[in-house]
Amino acid sequence: MVIETIGLCKRYGDKTAVKDMSIAVKEGEIYGFLGPNGAGKSTTIKMLTGLVYPTSGEGQVLGLPLGDVRARIRLGYLPELFRFQDWMTGSDLLDFHSRLFRLKKDPERNRQVLQRVGLLGQETYKVGTYSKGMQQRIGLAAALLPDPQLLLLDEPTSALDPIGRKEVREIILSLKAEGRTVLLNSHLLSEVEAVSDSITIVNKGAVVKSGRMEDMLTEGLTLTVVAEEISDLILSALQTQFGSTAQRQPDGLRIRMKTRSDIPKITALLVNSGVQIYEIKVKTNTLESIFLKTVGEEAGA
């Protein structure tokens, strides 16, 4: 695992920011880290970077214990609402962050990361003149400077317009294609849904739901079939072969399935059984519906 934590807890006096955080992030995946405001996400990320030390619990990042400075050169971090030095130019800022990473000054590397985030040609302007979206981009460029194996991105698209969000999404996917690992915290659930392999939803400082994105989206998958000639024998076959709950409707069938891969098999069974199919509709979950249901259930618990 690139990241693994067990029972992380962080208290500030009598306030508990994180009470029981156990997560596992595999190498080469995009990991969505979600939760409402105050759920403990940013505090957890700070513990992963070594900026904050846990009160209790344990964990490792890139095979090293939490807080081990040797891991820092191999990770990039974009904090939420980070304040940059307004008087610096974009190039100055990247040079400064290179020194923080203990990297040699490298104009070519600066050019590469600027091009990747769409700021090449804007590096001579002061950061204070940048728009919010441009400041977010220069922050992402700084996070990419050490050619990191792991990126921790805290609200990377919060100040971007739709075009900018699409470009950042493409950058994140390209990092995955290169074998890098990305932990992504964002309130823009559609963005997380579009790129993530796995997600964890946290609330009140603890994990409340975790799993593969595909599995969560297809959980409780419903197939509506507009058709004729649905016999009891066909209903029984659906139940026996697929473990599906099939209900006859006035205009066909409503089938609750366990996996999306059953759709073509169910369709083939119906066609081979002589069923006249006029329409098939698939209803899946959205990350927003999963999030609201999970956090809502936790709030009502």
C-alpha positions as CSV (number, residue, x, y, z in Angstrom):
1,M,0.0,0.0,0.0
2,V,1.2,3.5,-0.8
3,I,-0.8,4.8,2.2
4,E,-2.1,2.8,5.1
5,T,-3.4,4.1,8.4
6,I,-4.9,2.3,11.4
7,G,-7.0,4.1,14.0
8,L,-5.5,7.6,13.5
9,C,-6.6,10.1,16.0
10,K,-5.8,13.8,16.4
11,R,-7.0,15.9,19.3
12,Y,-6.5,19.6,20.0
13,G,-7.1,20.0,23.7
14,D,-10.6,18.8,24.3
15,K,-11.5,18.9,20.6
16,T,-11.2,15.8,18.5
17,A,-10.6,16.5,14.8
18,V,-9.9,12.9,13.8
19,K,-11.0,10.1,16.1
20,D,-10.6,6.8,14.1
21,M,-9.2,7.1,10.6
22,S,-8.2,3.8,8.9
23,I,-7.6,3.9,5.2
24,A,-5.6,2.0,2.6
25,V,-4.5,3.4,-0.8
26,K,-3.1,1.1,-3.4
27,E,-0.3,2.1,-5.8
28,G,-1.3,3.6,-9.1
29,E,-4.9,4.4,-8.1
30,I,-6.9,7.6,-7.8
31,Y,-8.4,7.6,-4.3
32,G,-11.3,9.9,-3.6
33,F,-11.4,11.1,0.0
34,L,-14.8,12.7,0.7
35,G,-16.7,14.1,3.6
36,P,-18.6,17.2,4.8
37,N,-16.9,20.2,6.2
38,G,-15.3,19.4,9.5
39,A,-15.2,15.7,8.9
40,G,-11.4,15.5,9.5
41,K,-10.2,15.3,5.9
42,S,-7.7,18.1,5.8
43,T,-6.3,17.1,9.3
44,T,-5.8,13.6,8.0
45,I,-4.0,14.8,4.9
46,K,-1.7,17.0,7.1
47,M,-0.9,13.9,9.2
48,L,0.0,12.0,6.0
49,T,2.4,14.8,5.0
50,G,4.0,15.0,8.4
51,L,2.8,18.6,9.0
52,V,0.7,17.4,11.9
53,Y,1.5,14.4,14.2
54,P,-1.3,12.1,15.3
55,T,-2.3,11.9,18.9
56,S,-2.7,8.1,18.6
57,G,-2.8,5.4,15.9
58,E,-0.3,4.5,13.3
59,G,0.3,4.6,9.6
60,Q,2.8,4.6,6.8
61,V,3.2,6.6,3.6
62,L,5.4,5.3,0.7
63,G,6.6,2.5,3.0
64,L,7.8,4.9,5.7
65,P,6.2,5.8,9.1
66,L,4.1,8.9,9.3
67,G,6.3,12.0,9.8
68,D,9.4,10.4,8.2
69,V,11.0,13.2,6.2
70,R,12.4,10.8,3.7
71,A,8.9,10.4,2.2
72,R,8.5,14.1,1.5
73,I,10.7,14.2,-1.6
74,R,8.5,11.5,-3.1
75,L,5.2,13.2,-2.6
76,G,3.5,16.4,-3.8
77,Y,1.0,18.3,-1.8
78,L,-1.5,20.9,-2.8
79,P,-3.2,22.4,0.3
80,E,-6.7,23.9,0.2
81,L,-6.8,27.7,0.0
82,F,-3.0,28.0,0.2
83,R,-1.7,31.6,0.3
84,F,1.2,32.2,-2.0
85,Q,3.8,35.0,-1.9
86,D,2.0,37.7,-4.0
87,W,5.3,39.5,-4.8
88,M,6.9,36.5,-6.4
89,T,6.6,35.7,-10.1
90,G,5.5,32.2,-11.1
91,S,9.1,31.3,-11.8
92,D,10.3,32.7,-8.5
93,L,7.6,30.6,-6.7
94,L,8.7,27.4,-8.4
95,D,12.4,28.1,-7.7
96,F,11.5,28.7,-4.0
97,H,9.6,25.4,-3.8
98,S,12.5,23.7,-5.5
99,R,14.7,24.8,-2.7
100,L,12.1,23.6,-0.2
101,F,12.3,20.2,-1.9
102,R,16.1,20.5,-1.8
103,L,16.1,20.3,-5.6
104,K,18.6,22.1,-7.8
105,K,17.4,25.1,-9.7
106,D,16.1,23.6,-13.0
107,P,14.5,26.0,-15.6
108,E,13.7,23.1,-17.8
109,R,11.7,21.3,-15.0
110,N,9.9,24.5,-14.3
111,R,9.0,24.8,-18.0
112,Q,7.7,21.2,-18.0
113,V,5.4,21.7,-15.0
114,L,4.1,25.1,-16.2
115,Q,3.3,23.6,-19.5
116,R,1.5,20.7,-17.8
117,V,-0.8,23.0,-15.8
118,G,-1.4,25.4,-18.7
119,L,0.7,28.4,-17.3
120,L,3.6,28.4,-19.7
121,G,4.1,32.0,-20.8
122,Q,2.5,33.3,-17.6
123,E,5.5,32.6,-15.3
124,T,7.0,36.1,-15.5
125,Y,3.9,37.7,-13.9
126,K,3.6,38.2,-10.2
127,V,1.5,35.6,-8.4
128,G,-0.5,38.5,-6.9
129,T,-1.8,39.3,-10.4
130,Y,-3.0,35.8,-11.0
131,S,-6.6,34.9,-11.0
132,K,-7.8,32.4,-8.4
133,G,-7.7,29.6,-11.0
134,M,-4.2,30.5,-12.0
135,Q,-3.1,30.5,-8.4
136,Q,-4.5,27.0,-8.1
137,R,-2.6,26.0,-11.2
138,I,0.7,27.3,-9.9
139,G,0.1,25.5,-6.7
140,L,-0.4,22.3,-8.6
141,A,2.8,23.0,-10.6
142,A,4.7,23.4,-7.4
143,A,3.3,20.0,-6.1
144,L,4.5,18.4,-9.4
145,L,8.1,19.8,-9.1
146,P,9.7,16.8,-7.4
147,D,8.2,14.3,-10.0
148,P,6.3,12.8,-7.1
149,Q,5.2,9.2,-6.7
150,L,2.2,10.3,-4.6
151,L,0.1,13.4,-4.8
152,L,-2.1,14.7,-2.1
153,L,-4.6,17.1,-3.7
154,D,-6.9,19.1,-1.3
155,E,-9.7,20.7,-3.4
156,P,-7.5,21.1,-6.6
157,T,-10.4,22.4,-8.7
158,S,-12.2,24.6,-6.2
159,A,-11.4,27.9,-8.0
160,L,-11.5,26.7,-11.6
161,D,-14.1,27.2,-14.3
162,P,-15.5,24.2,-16.2
163,I,-12.7,24.2,-18.7
164,G,-10.1,24.5,-16.0
165,R,-11.6,21.6,-14.1
166,K,-11.6,19.5,-17.2
167,E,-7.9,20.3,-17.7
168,V,-7.0,19.4,-14.1
169,R,-9.0,16.2,-14.5
170,E,-7.0,15.3,-17.5
171,I,-3.8,16.0,-15.6
172,I,-4.9,13.7,-12.8
173,L,-5.7,10.9,-15.2
174,S,-2.4,11.3,-17.0
175,L,-0.6,11.0,-13.6
176,K,-2.4,7.7,-13.0
177,A,-1.4,6.6,-16.5
178,E,2.2,7.2,-15.5
179,G,1.8,4.9,-12.5
180,R,1.5,7.6,-9.9
181,T,-0.9,7.5,-7.0
182,V,-3.3,10.4,-6.3
183,L,-5.3,11.1,-3.1
184,L,-8.1,13.5,-4.1
185,N,-10.2,15.5,-1.7
186,S,-12.9,17.5,-3.3
187,H,-16.5,18.7,-2.7
188,L,-17.1,18.5,-6.5
189,L,-18.4,15.0,-6.4
190,S,-18.9,14.8,-10.1
191,E,-15.2,15.4,-10.6
192,V,-14.3,12.7,-8.1
193,E,-16.7,10.3,-9.7
194,A,-15.2,10.9,-13.1
195,V,-11.6,9.9,-12.1
196,S,-11.5,7.9,-8.9
197,D,-10.9,4.1,-8.7
198,S,-11.7,3.9,-5.0
199,I,-13.4,6.2,-2.5
200,T,-13.7,6.7,1.2
201,I,-16.4,8.8,2.8
202,V,-15.6,10.1,6.3
203,N,-17.7,11.9,8.8
204,K,-17.1,13.1,12.4
205,G,-13.5,12.1,12.1
206,A,-14.0,8.4,11.1
207,V,-14.6,6.3,8.0
208,V,-18.2,5.6,7.3
209,K,-18.1,4.0,3.9
210,S,-15.2,2.8,1.7
211,G,-14.8,0.7,-1.5
212,R,-14.2,0.5,-5.2
213,M,-16.0,3.2,-7.1
214,E,-17.5,0.8,-9.7
215,D,-18.9,-1.4,-7.0
216,M,-20.5,1.5,-5.2
217,L,-22.1,2.9,-8.4
218,T,-23.5,-0.5,-9.4
219,E,-24.7,-1.4,-5.9
220,G,-28.5,-1.9,-6.1
221,L,-28.4,-1.6,-9.9
222,T,-31.9,-1.6,-11.4
223,L,-32.7,-2.8,-15.0
224,T,-36.1,-1.9,-16.4
225,V,-37.2,-3.9,-19.4
226,V,-40.1,-2.9,-21.6
227,A,-41.2,-6.2,-23.1
228,E,-43.9,-8.8,-23.8
229,E,-44.3,-12.5,-23.1
230,I,-42.8,-12.6,-19.6
231,S,-43.6,-16.0,-18.2
232,D,-43.2,-17.3,-14.6
233,L,-40.5,-19.7,-16.0
234,I,-38.5,-16.7,-17.2
235,L,-38.8,-15.0,-13.8
236,S,-37.6,-18.2,-12.1
237,A,-34.6,-18.5,-14.5
238,L,-33.5,-14.9,-13.8
239,Q,-33.6,-15.6,-10.0
240,T,-31.8,-18.9,-10.3
241,Q,-29.1,-17.9,-12.8
242,F,-28.3,-14.4,-11.6
243,G,-29.6,-14.1,-8.0
244,S,-31.6,-11.2,-9.2
245,T,-34.9,-9.9,-7.8
246,A,-37.3,-9.7,-10.8
247,Q,-40.7,-8.2,-10.6
248,R,-43.3,-8.3,-13.4
249,Q,-44.5,-4.8,-14.4
250,P,-47.5,-3.9,-16.5
251,D,-45.2,-3.2,-19.5
252,G,-42.4,-5.7,-18.7
253,L,-39.9,-6.3,-15.9
254,R,-38.0,-4.5,-13.2
255,I,-34.8,-6.3,-12.2
256,R,-32.5,-5.5,-9.3
257,M,-29.1,-6.9,-10.1
258,K,-25.9,-7.6,-8.2
259,T,-23.4,-6.6,-11.0
260,R,-23.4,-4.6,-14.2
261,S,-21.8,-7.5,-16.0
262,D,-25.1,-9.4,-15.8
263,I,-26.9,-7.0,-18.1
264,P,-25.8,-8.6,-21.5
265,K,-26.4,-12.1,-20.0
266,I,-29.9,-11.2,-18.8
267,T,-30.7,-9.7,-22.2
268,A,-29.5,-12.8,-23.9
269,L,-31.6,-15.0,-21.7
270,L,-34.7,-13.0,-22.4
271,V,-34.1,-12.9,-26.2
272,N,-33.3,-16.6,-26.3
273,S,-36.5,-17.3,-24.4
274,G,-38.6,-15.5,-27.1
275,V,-39.2,-12.3,-25.1
276,Q,-40.0,-9.4,-27.3
277,I,-37.9,-6.5,-26.0
278,Y,-38.8,-2.9,-26.9
279,E,-36.6,-0.9,-24.5
280,I,-34.0,-1.4,-21.7
281,K,-33.1,1.2,-19.2
282,V,-30.3,0.9,-16.6
283,K,-30.5,3.0,-13.4
284,T,-27.3,3.3,-11.5
285,N,-26.2,5.2,-8.4
286,T,-24.4,8.5,-8.5
287,L,-21.6,9.5,-6.1
288,E,-23.8,12.3,-5.0
289,S,-26.6,10.0,-4.0
290,I,-24.2,7.6,-2.3
291,F,-22.6,10.5,-0.4
292,L,-25.9,12.1,0.7
293,K,-27.3,8.8,1.8
294,T,-24.2,7.8,3.7
295,V,-23.7,11.1,5.5
296,G,-27.4,11.4,6.1
297,E,-27.6,8.0,7.7
298,E,-24.6,8.8,9.8
299,A,-26.1,12.1,10.9
300,G,-29.3,10.3,11.9
301,A,-27.5,7.6,13.8
